[in-house]
Amino acid sequence: MSRISYFVSDFHLGLDVVDSSRDRELKIVNWLKSIQPEPGNLYIVGDIFDYWFEYKTAIPKGYIKFISQLNVMCDLGWNIEFFTGNHDMWQFRYFEDELGIITHKSPIDIRLQGKRMIIGHGDGLGPGDQSYKIVKSIFSNRLCQRLYGSLHPNIGLKIMKYISSKSDRENDLYKSWQGADQEWLAQYCERHPSRDDIDYFIFGHRHLVIDYELKNGKSRYINIGDWIHHRSYAKLENGNISIHFYENPNAQISFTNRTRT
């Protein structure tokens, strides 16, 4: 029997909005405990932390319940893979060295349960958003990382928290679906050179729950939403992907163009 795979993103732990970060962390841990009994694959698709800079000898304070739960699941045989997002791109080797969790800095192309899929956070993909792409190239520069790492953690993390909170106030991630011709991730999927061979594109970043069937009538772009507004995740079982909401009965898919299940 193939292992069930789960996909989740955009916890933004450290950000107090809608609910507190501590309350959100407890909900996440309870959800992880609910799926824990049968070991499978867990893909954590970016922006798990609202701000993060990993020093050689220090990491941001907090999140111990969440990290401890991941450790328990790894010990039970779960395969857990972590993708950095635009808020936690400076996550380096802590999860790999301490927990054995593979960390990805860019999207991956894999097969699961006979389905080919592209998985990634989604930031900087597709047309547009040129200013962010420039910022990302700077933040990804090794020299810039070393220079920032020379700051005392109390100073560096305070600056990062401020930058992150400013970004959260000014971004437009919480807007509704803008139409396929305006959605950068939808355009990325439609223009992907191998799109006809790909069953699922799975991204986060957008903070909307999206199930978009590409124009080829075969491939699907799945955006797994967030845990600020939706508490959503995707589940791959027997080659079929489905979207679920954890203890959020009023939540619903933000956009879908599919007429069949």
C-alpha positions in Angstrom: 0.0 0.0 0.0 1.3 3.5 -0.9 2.0 5.9 1.9 -0.5 8.7 2.2 1.0 12.1 1.5 0.0 15.4 3.2 0.8 18.9 2.0 0.5 22.0 4.2 1.9 25.5 4.2 1.8 29.1 5.5 1.5 28.6 9.3 3.3 32.0 9.8 4.2 31.0 13.4 5.3 34.2 15.2 2.6 36.3 13.6 -0.4 37.3 15.9 -3.3 37.9 13.5 -6.8 36.5 13.6 -5.6 34.2 16.3 -2.4 34.2 18.4 0.7 32.4 17.1 0.6 30.2 20.3 -3.0 29.2 19.7 -2.3 28.5 16.0 0.7 26.3 17.0 -1.5 24.3 19.3 -4.0 23.7 16.5 -1.2 22.6 14.1 0.2 20.2 16.7 -3.3 18.7 17.3 -3.8 18.2 13.6 -0.3 16.6 13.3 -1.3 14.3 16.2 -4.5 13.4 14.4 -2.7 12.1 11.3 0.3 10.6 13.2 -0.8 7.0 13.8 -0.2 5.8 10.2 3.3 7.0 9.0 3.2 8.7 5.6 4.8 11.6 3.8 4.5 15.2 5.1 5.5 18.1 2.8 5.7 21.4 4.7 5.5 23.9 1.9 7.0 27.1 3.2 6.3 30.2 5.4 5.9 27.9 8.4 7.6 30.7 10.4 6.7 34.4 9.9 10.4 35.3 10.4 13.4 33.1 10.8 17.2 33.5 10.7 19.2 30.5 11.6 22.6 31.3 13.3 25.3 28.7 13.6 24.6 28.4 17.4 21.1 29.9 17.7 17.6 29.7 16.3 14.5 31.9 17.0 12.9 31.4 20.4 9.7 29.5 20.6 7.9 26.8 18.5 9.1 24.0 20.7 5.7 22.2 20.7 5.7 22.2 16.9 9.3 21.2 16.5 8.9 18.5 19.2 5.9 17.0 17.4 7.9 16.8 14.1 10.6 15.0 16.0 8.1 12.5 17.4 6.7 11.8 13.9 10.2 11.4 12.4 10.9 8.8 15.1 7.7 7.0 14.2 8.8 6.6 10.5 7.3 9.7 8.9 9.1 11.1 5.9 9.0 14.9 6.4 10.3 17.4 3.9 10.5 21.2 4.5 10.4 23.9 1.8 11.6 27.4 2.6 9.3 30.3 1.7 9.7 34.0 1.4 9.4 34.4 5.2 11.7 31.6 6.3 14.2 31.4 3.4 17.1 31.7 5.8 16.4 28.3 7.2 19.6 26.4 6.6 20.6 23.0 8.2 18.9 23.0 11.6 16.0 20.7 10.6 18.2 18.4 8.6 20.9 18.1 11.3 18.6 17.9 14.3 15.6 16.1 13.0 16.6 14.5 9.7 14.1 16.5 7.8 15.1 17.2 4.2 15.1 21.0 3.4 14.4 22.3 -0.2 15.2 25.8 -1.3 13.4 25.5 -4.6 10.5 23.5 -6.2 11.0 19.7 -6.7 9.7 17.4 -9.5 8.8 14.0 -8.1 6.5 11.0 -8.5 4.1 9.9 -5.7 1.6 7.2 -6.1 2.2 7.1 -9.8 1.5 10.8 -10.2 4.1 13.4 -11.3 4.0 16.6 -9.4 5.9 19.9 -8.9 6.0 21.0 -5.2 7.3 24.3 -3.9 6.3 27.4 -1.9 5.6 29.4 -5.0 7.3 32.7 -4.3 9.0 34.3 -7.2 7.5 31.9 -9.8 5.7 33.0 -13.0 5.7 36.5 -14.6 5.6 39.7 -12.6 6.7 40.5 -9.0 10.1 41.7 -10.3 10.8 43.8 -7.1 10.5 40.7 -4.9 12.6 38.6 -7.3 15.4 41.2 -6.9 15.0 41.1 -3.1 15.1 37.3 -3.1 18.3 37.3 -5.1 19.9 39.6 -2.5 18.6 37.6 0.5 19.9 34.4 -1.2 23.4 35.7 -1.7 25.9 33.9 0.6 27.8 37.1 1.3 24.6 38.9 2.4 23.8 36.0 4.6 27.2 36.0 6.3 27.0 39.7 6.9 23.6 39.5 8.5 24.8 36.5 10.5 27.5 38.7 12.1 24.7 40.6 13.9 23.9 39.6 17.4 20.8 37.3 17.4 18.8 39.8 19.5 19.4 42.5 16.9 19.1 40.3 13.8 15.9 38.6 14.8 14.4 41.9 15.9 15.1 43.4 12.5 13.7 40.4 10.7 10.5 40.5 12.8 10.0 44.1 11.9 10.6 43.5 8.1 8.2 40.5 8.2 5.5 42.4 10.0 5.8 45.3 7.5 5.5 42.8 4.6 2.4 41.2 6.1 0.7 44.6 6.4 1.5 45.6 2.8 1.2 42.4 0.8 -1.9 41.5 -1.2 -1.9 37.8 -0.5 -5.3 37.9 1.1 -7.2 39.2 -2.0 -9.5 36.9 -3.8 -8.7 35.0 -7.0 -7.8 37.5 -9.7 -8.4 35.4 -12.8 -6.0 32.9 -14.4 -4.5 35.6 -16.6 -3.6 37.7 -13.5 -2.5 34.8 -11.2 1.3 34.4 -11.4 1.3 30.8 -10.2 -1.5 29.8 -12.6 0.5 31.3 -15.4 3.6 29.5 -14.2 1.7 26.2 -14.4 0.2 27.0 -17.8 3.6 27.9 -19.3 5.6 25.1 -17.7 7.4 23.2 -20.5 6.4 19.8 -19.1 2.9 20.7 -18.0 1.2 18.0 -20.1 3.2 15.4 -18.2 2.5 16.8 -14.8 -0.5 15.8 -12.8 -0.3 18.2 -9.9 1.4 21.5 -9.3 1.3 22.0 -5.5 2.1 25.4 -4.0 1.4 27.6 -1.0 2.2 31.4 -0.7 -1.1 32.6 -2.1 -3.1 32.2 1.1 -6.1 31.0 -0.9 -7.3 27.5 -1.3 -7.3 26.9 -5.1 -8.1 23.9 -7.2 -7.5 25.0 -10.8 -7.6 22.7 -13.8 -5.2 23.8 -16.5 -6.3 24.4 -20.0 -5.1 21.0 -21.1 -8.0 19.5 -19.1 -5.6 17.1 -17.2 -3.2 19.0 -15.0 -4.2 20.7 -11.8 -2.7 23.6 -9.8 -3.5 23.1 -6.1 -2.8 25.9 -3.7 -3.1 24.5 -0.2 -4.0 27.8 1.5 -2.9 28.8 5.0 -3.6 28.3 8.7 -4.4 31.9 9.4 -7.8 31.9 7.7 -8.4 28.4 6.4 -6.5 25.7 8.4 -6.3 23.8 5.1 -4.2 21.0 3.8 -4.1 18.6 0.8 -4.1 14.8 1.0 -2.9 12.4 -1.7 -4.3 9.0 -1.4 -4.6 6.3 -4.1 -3.3 8.8 -6.7 -6.1 11.3 -6.0 -5.6 14.6 -4.3 -8.2 16.2 -2.1 -8.4 19.4 0.0 -9.4 19.3 3.7 -10.0 21.8 6.5 -9.1 21.1 10.1 -11.8 22.0 12.7 -13.0 24.8 10.5 -16.5 23.9 9.3 -17.2 27.3 7.6 -14.1 27.1 5.4 -14.4 26.5 1.7 -12.3 26.4 -1.4 -11.5 29.9 -2.5 -11.6 29.2 -6.2 -12.1 26.2 -8.5 -12.9 25.8 -12.1 -13.5 22.1 -11.9 -17.0 20.8 -12.6 -16.2 17.2 -11.6 -14.7 15.5 -8.5 
